[in-house]
Amino acid sequence: MAGEPLRFTEILTTAAAVASFLGDSEVRPRHVALAVQVLRGELRFEDLGRPSSPLGRGSRSPAVHVGLRETVQRWFTELGSDPFAELGDDGITRFLAELAALEHA
């Protein structure tokens, strides 16, 4: 679904929140795709199922998949290392396609 541009850092923050909500130990590319859907209003956290209790996990935040970390760092640099940089539909499509390839590698 086409929509307003999304702030790159907001996508990443939401991806970490999705992984945490699901109780996953690692933020993976699929969490980023879900984050975009949440930010676009196509999906709600409630749609993801039952949340994992943060008390059951201790205070650990999810780690970040190595390939995801490298890809995100490269994109952040390409966006001028600007925490307020936004991605439009084309940028989001390219970013998610790159991440989908990582998820299936």
N, C-alpha and C positions, 0 to 999 in steps of 0.2 A: 504494500500500500504506500503510495506516495504521500509525502508529508513535509512538514517543516524540517529545516536542517536540525541536526542533533549535535550538541556539544560532545566532542570526542571523549573528554574526561568524564562526562556524565554517563556515556555508554559504558565505559570501563568500571566506574563506580557501581553502576547498576548491575553489571555482570558479576562483580564480587558479591553484591547483595543477593543475587539469584543463587549463586553457588552456596552461600552461607544458608539461605533459606532452605535449600534442598539438603543441607548437611553434607555436601560434597567436600572432600579434602583438598580439591584442586580446582581452580578456575580454569575452565577449558573453553575452546572456541564455541561450543554449543551454548554456553552460558552467555556469551556475547550476543549471539543471535536471539536468544530469548530476551535479553536486555533491550535490544532494539524493538522487539515486539511490545514489551512493556512500555517503553518510552513513547511509542507511537499510539498507545492505547488499544492495541490489537489483542493484548493479553494482560491479565491481572495476576498479581502474585497468587491470589486465591486459586487461579486456574492451574497453578503448578502442582497442586496437591497439598498434602499436610506438611506444615513447616517442621523442620528439625529443631529441637530445642537447643538454643545456644548453651544452656547449662549442661546439657549432656555431652557437649564437645569440649567443654572447658573454655578457656579464653583464646584458643588458637583460631586465627583467621585462616581461610583456605590459602594454600600455596598457589602459585601461578604456573601453569603448564609451560615448559621451557620454550617450545616453539611459539606459543602465544606471546610470551614475554618479548622474544626477539622481534616478532612481527609488530607488536604494539610500539616498541621503542623506535623501530624504523619509521612507522607511520607518524608517530609523535614528532620525530625530527623533520620529516617531510612537511609537516604542518607548521613548521617554524618554532617548535617547542613552545607553542602558545597554549596555555591551559584553557583558553576561551575559544579555540579553533572549533569550527563546526564542519560537519560533513553533510552535504546534500544527498539527494537520492542516489546519484551516480557514485559518489564516494562511498556511501554506505554499501551499495551493491558490490563494488569492487572489493571493499574491505571484508565483507561477509563471504564473498567467493574465495578470497585468499584463505580465510579462516576455515572454511568448509574443507578445503584441500588439506589443511593441517589436521583436522579432526579425523580424516580418513586415511592419513598417512601412516 
